[in-house]
Amino acid sequence: MERKIPSYFEGVHEYVSMPRKLVFGPDSVKQIGKEVKKFGNRVLIVTDEGVQKAGLVSKVTDVLLAEGVEFYVFNGVKMEPDLENARSVAKASRERSYDVVVGVGGGSCLDMAKVATVMATNDGDVEEYFGDELVKRPGLPLILIPTTSGSGSEATKGSVISVSDVKKVIFSRWMIAEVAIVDPMMTLTMPPKLTAITGMDALSHAIESTLSKRSNIISSTLAKGSVKLISEGLEAAYRNGRDVNARYRMAIAATLAGASFANSSVILGHGLSYALSTLFHVPHGLGCSIALPYVMEYNLQERVEELKDIAFYLGINVGGLDDVKAARMAVRAVVDLMREVELPLSLREVGIPKDAIPKLADILVSKYQRLLVNNPREVNYEDAKRIFEKMWEGELESLSGSKG
């Protein structure tokens, strides 16, 4: 039987986002001085208090001090940055004259470093730039150093900001990093739960970007590489945070997944997560993790070939299986991985009341159409309610009726 051509071969695509230079490997953070001095000698470091207290900022500043580089540390980034937080970052970027912005931390820190780089050179308020390519002038050179293995923000041109609990995004080519330094040694201090949540966030990026209507051969290839690395590394990193090989796999996996969705898109799962964040402030990565198997199952009939491939890269032997069964094995493999890293599989496990489902469905379809338009299967209000109901119950057909 002739295999159907996967959807990612269709259409004409433009490759739009990737750091201009990627430096990676153990102790690659020691290259920061050399990379900074290519652009100047005055640096704004954007981070948060937790990253600084963990001693990760000092790994950067120690090198800068040895190189004679001047720096100022802004450590006021919030876990889920809102408009006021973004404005405070913008203010910091304008208070002094800088040559370079360096972001150190998880996705929120990297996103706020992107805000700093463009607001230093562009007038007006942060709110004026929500949307696609509304930033008028190039920002300062930007170097991004992730300390988690989840967001992939070092590989994207977007910055996510909460405005009245709605997630809005600034997309700009001027926020693509000149350099991303991906050092697995910067992730060793992540506690197990954060390792699990950020790892599943990366997996959601990779799988959603593969299922997206905008998926293409390059984004899909990056995503599959990410899925394979996560299947090899996440449980090991969760069980032993000092396992450098596992941390290396996860660090590179997150960057590949970021580059994948930056050049396709994320879909329904991120919309579900944003709705949960809007109403109940569920952490983004946790929301994406819970949503992922339900999104895979909802889109299964439209993306059988893609999910069969994902099953293979998750380590499933798909030989001899019919395509639909193989696709369902991808869902099962994701659920199994979630169980291994002890993450919840249902909304009731995280305390979401069942009577909130209609409101969650309304938020999804009214606020996050920008994500739903790229979902391969249409999602209306009634669809959204059914998906949230299944998520609340932990009900997946691919588990043969068992509850998560």
C-alpha positions in Angstrom: 0.0 0.0 0.0 1.4 3.4 -1.0 2.1 5.7 1.9 0.3 9.0 1.8 2.5 12.1 1.4 2.7 13.8 4.8 1.1 17.2 5.1 4.5 18.9 5.8 5.6 18.4 2.2 2.7 20.6 1.0 2.8 24.3 0.2 5.6 26.9 0.0 7.2 27.9 3.2 9.7 30.6 4.4 12.3 29.8 7.0 12.1 32.7 9.3 13.7 32.1 12.7 16.8 30.7 14.2 19.6 32.2 16.2 22.2 33.7 13.9 24.8 31.7 15.9 24.3 28.7 18.1 27.0 27.8 20.7 26.3 24.6 22.5 27.9 22.0 24.8 29.1 21.6 28.4 30.6 24.8 29.8 29.8 26.8 26.6 28.7 29.6 28.8 32.4 30.4 29.2 32.2 31.8 25.6 30.0 34.7 26.7 32.8 37.2 27.1 34.2 36.5 23.6 30.7 36.7 22.1 29.8 40.0 24.0 33.0 41.8 23.0 32.1 41.4 19.3 29.3 43.9 19.9 30.7 46.2 22.6 31.6 46.5 26.3 28.4 47.5 28.1 25.9 44.8 28.9 22.4 44.6 30.3 21.7 41.2 31.8 18.0 40.3 32.1 17.1 37.6 34.6 15.0 36.8 37.7 15.8 36.4 41.4 15.6 32.7 41.4 18.1 32.3 38.6 20.4 34.7 40.3 20.1 32.9 43.7 20.9 29.6 42.0 24.3 31.0 41.1 23.6 30.9 37.4 24.0 34.6 36.7 27.4 34.6 38.4 28.6 32.0 35.8 28.0 34.7 33.3 29.2 37.7 35.2 32.4 36.0 36.4 33.4 35.6 32.8 32.5 39.2 32.0 34.5 40.5 34.9 37.5 38.5 33.8 37.1 40.1 30.3 36.8 43.6 31.7 33.2 43.9 30.4 30.8 46.4 32.2 27.4 45.0 33.1 24.2 45.8 34.9 21.9 43.1 36.2 18.1 43.5 36.0 16.7 40.6 38.1 13.0 41.7 38.2 11.5 39.3 35.7 8.3 37.6 36.9 7.4 33.9 36.3 4.6 34.9 33.9 5.5 38.4 32.8 2.7 40.9 32.5 2.6 44.3 30.8 3.8 46.2 33.9 6.8 43.8 34.2 7.6 44.3 30.5 7.4 48.1 31.0 9.8 47.8 33.9 12.2 45.9 31.6 11.8 48.5 28.9 12.6 51.3 31.5 15.7 49.5 32.6 16.9 49.1 29.0 16.6 52.9 28.5 18.1 54.1 31.7 21.7 53.5 30.6 23.5 53.2 27.3 24.1 49.5 26.5 25.8 47.7 23.6 24.4 44.2 24.2 21.5 42.6 26.0 22.0 39.1 27.6 19.1 37.1 28.7 19.8 34.4 31.4 17.0 32.1 32.6 13.9 30.3 31.5 11.5 31.4 28.8 10.2 34.4 30.7 13.7 35.8 31.2 14.6 35.2 27.6 11.3 36.8 26.4 11.9 39.9 28.6 15.5 40.1 27.2 13.9 40.4 23.8 11.7 43.2 25.1 14.7 45.0 26.4 16.7 44.7 23.2 13.9 46.4 21.1 12.6 48.9 23.6 16.2 50.3 24.0 16.1 51.4 20.4 12.4 52.0 19.7 10.1 54.7 21.1 6.7 54.4 22.7 5.1 51.8 25.0 5.5 48.0 24.9 1.8 47.6 24.2 2.2 49.3 20.8 4.2 46.4 19.5 1.8 43.4 20.1 1.4 41.7 16.8 3.5 40.7 13.8 6.5 42.8 12.8 5.4 46.1 14.3 8.8 46.9 15.7 10.2 49.6 13.5 14.0 49.6 14.2 16.6 46.9 15.0 17.2 46.3 18.6 20.5 45.9 20.4 22.5 42.8 19.8 20.9 39.9 21.8 22.5 36.9 23.4 20.3 34.3 25.1 21.4 31.7 27.6 18.6 29.3 28.7 18.7 27.7 32.1 15.8 25.4 31.6 15.1 22.9 28.8 11.5 23.9 27.9 10.5 27.1 26.2 13.0 27.1 23.3 12.7 30.9 23.4 16.4 31.2 22.4 15.3 30.1 19.0 12.2 32.2 18.4 11.3 35.7 17.5 8.4 36.0 19.9 7.9 37.4 23.4 4.8 36.4 25.4 3.2 38.9 27.8 0.1 38.7 29.9 -2.4 41.6 29.4 -5.4 41.4 31.7 -4.7 37.6 31.9 -4.7 37.2 28.1 -1.5 36.0 26.6 -0.4 38.4 23.8 2.8 38.2 21.7 5.3 40.5 20.1 6.7 38.9 17.0 9.7 40.7 15.5 12.7 39.7 13.4 14.6 42.2 15.5 14.2 39.9 18.5 16.0 36.9 17.0 19.1 36.3 19.0 22.5 37.1 17.5 23.9 34.3 19.7 22.2 31.5 21.7 24.5 29.7 24.2 22.9 26.4 25.1 25.0 24.9 28.0 23.5 21.8 29.7 25.6 22.7 32.8 23.3 25.7 33.3 20.4 23.3 33.8 21.8 21.0 36.5 20.2 22.8 39.4 16.6 22.4 38.0 14.5 20.4 40.6 12.8 17.3 39.3 9.3 18.8 39.0 10.6 21.7 37.0 12.6 19.3 34.9 9.5 17.3 34.1 7.3 20.3 33.4 9.8 22.1 31.1 10.6 18.9 29.3 7.0 18.2 28.5 6.7 21.8 27.4 9.4 21.2 24.9 7.7 18.0 23.8 4.5 19.9 23.3 6.3 22.4 21.1 7.8 19.6 18.9 4.6 17.6 18.5 2.2 20.5 18.1 4.5 22.1 15.5 4.4 18.7 13.6 0.6 18.6 13.7 0.2 22.3 12.7 -1.2 23.3 9.3 1.9 25.3 8.9 4.3 22.3 9.5 6.9 21.9 6.8 9.7 19.5 6.0 12.3 21.6 7.9 10.2 22.3 11.0 9.1 18.7 11.1 12.6 17.3 10.8 13.7 19.6 13.7 10.7 18.5 15.7 11.4 14.8 15.2 14.9 15.2 16.3 13.7 16.9 19.4 11.1 14.2 20.2 13.8 11.5 19.9 16.1 13.4 22.3 13.3 13.9 24.8 12.4 10.3 24.7 16.0 9.4 25.5 16.7 12.2 28.1 13.6 13.4 30.0 13.1 10.5 32.5 16.8 10.2 33.1 17.2 13.9 33.8 14.1 13.7 36.1 15.6 10.8 38.1 19.1 12.3 38.3 19.5 16.0 37.7 23.3 15.6 37.6 23.2 13.3 34.6 25.0 15.6 32.1 24.2 13.3 29.1 20.5 13.5 29.8 20.7 17.3 30.5 22.6 17.7 27.2 19.8 15.8 25.3 17.1 17.9 26.9 18.9 21.3 26.3 19.4 20.6 22.6 15.8 19.1 22.3 14.3 22.3 23.7 16.2 24.5 21.2 15.3 22.2 18.3 11.6 22.3 19.4 11.8 26.1 19.6 13.2 26.4 16.1 10.5 24.0 14.9 7.5 25.8 16.2 9.1 29.2 15.4 9.0 28.1 11.7 5.5 26.5 11.8 3.4 27.2 14.8 1.9 25.7 18.0 -1.8 24.9 18.0 -4.7 23.8 20.1 -2.6 22.6 23.1 -1.2 26.0 23.7 -4.6 27.5 23.4 -5.9 25.1 26.1 -2.9 26.0 28.3 -3.5 29.7 27.9 -7.1 29.4 28.8 -6.1 27.5 32.0 -3.6 30.2 32.7 -6.1 33.0 32.1 -8.7 31.6 34.5 -6.7 29.7 37.0 -3.0 30.7 36.6 -2.0 27.2 35.8 1.8 27.3 34.9 2.2 27.3 31.1 4.4 24.2 30.9 2.1 22.2 33.1 -1.0 23.3 31.1 0.7 22.3 27.8 1.7 18.9 29.3 -1.8 18.0 30.4 -3.2 19.1 27.1 -0.8 17.3 24.9 -2.2 13.8 24.7 -5.8 15.1 24.3 -4.6 17.4 21.4 -2.9 14.5 19.7 -6.0 12.3 20.0 -8.3 15.1 18.8 -6.2 15.6 15.7 -5.4 12.0 15.1 -7.6 11.3 12.1 -6.2 14.4 10.4 -2.6 13.6 11.2 -2.3 9.8 11.2 1.0 9.7 9.2 2.6 12.4 11.4 1.6 10.7 14.6 2.9 7.4 13.4 6.3 9.0 12.8 6.1 10.6 16.3 5.5 7.1 17.8 8.6 5.9 16.1 10.7 8.8 17.4 9.3 8.2 20.9 10.8 4.7 20.7 7.8 2.7 19.7 8.3 -0.3 17.3 5.6 0.5 14.8 6.5 -2.3 12.4 3.5 -4.4 11.6 1.0 -2.0 13.1 -1.7 -0.3 10.9 -1.3 3.4 10.7 -4.1 4.4 13.1 -3.0 2.0 15.7 0.6 3.3 15.4 -0.7 6.8 15.7 -2.6 5.9 18.9 0.6 4.4 20.2 2.1 7.9 20.0 -0.6 9.1 22.4 0.1 6.2 24.8 3.8 6.8 24.7 3.3 10.4 25.7 1.0 9.3 28.6 3.6 6.7 29.7 6.3 9.4 29.7 4.1 11.7 31.8 3.5 8.9 34.3 7.2 8.3 34.5 7.9 11.9 35.4 4.9 12.0 37.7 2.9 14.7 36.0 -0.9 14.9 36.2 -3.0 13.6 33.4 -6.3 15.3 34.2 -7.6 18.7 35.2 -9.3 17.4 38.3 -5.8 16.4 39.6 -4.7 20.0 39.6 -7.9 21.3 41.3 -9.8 22.7 38.3 -13.5 22.7 39.1 -15.6 20.9 36.5 -18.2 23.7 36.4 -15.5 26.0 35.0 -15.4 24.1 31.7 -17.9 26.3 29.8 -15.9 29.4 30.7 -12.6 27.8 29.8 -14.1 26.8 26.4 -15.3 30.3 25.8 -11.9 31.8 26.6 -10.2 29.3 24.2 -12.4 30.1 21.2 -12.8 33.8 21.8 -9.2 34.7 22.9 -6.9 32.3 21.1 -8.1 31.9 17.5 -4.5 32.8 16.4 -3.6 29.3 17.6 -6.8 27.5 16.6 -6.5 28.6 12.9 -3.4 26.4 12.6 -5.0 23.4 14.2 -5.6 20.7 11.5 -9.1 20.1 12.8 -11.6 22.8 13.4 -12.4 23.7 17.1 -15.7 25.4 17.9 -17.2 26.1 21.3 -18.9 22.7 21.6 -15.7 21.0 20.5 -13.7 23.0 23.1 -16.2 21.9 25.9 -15.8 18.2 25.0 -12.0 18.5 25.0 -12.0 20.2 28.4 -14.4 17.6 29.7 -12.1 14.8 28.6 -9.1 16.6 30.1 -11.0 16.9 33.4 -11.9 13.2 33.5 -8.6 12.0 32.2 -10.4 10.2 29.4 -8.4 9.1 26.3 -9.6 6.5 23.8 -6.0 5.6 23.0 -5.7 4.2 26.5 -8.6 1.7 25.7 -10.9 3.5 28.1 -8.6 3.6 31.1 -8.5 6.7 33.2 -5.4 8.9 33.5 
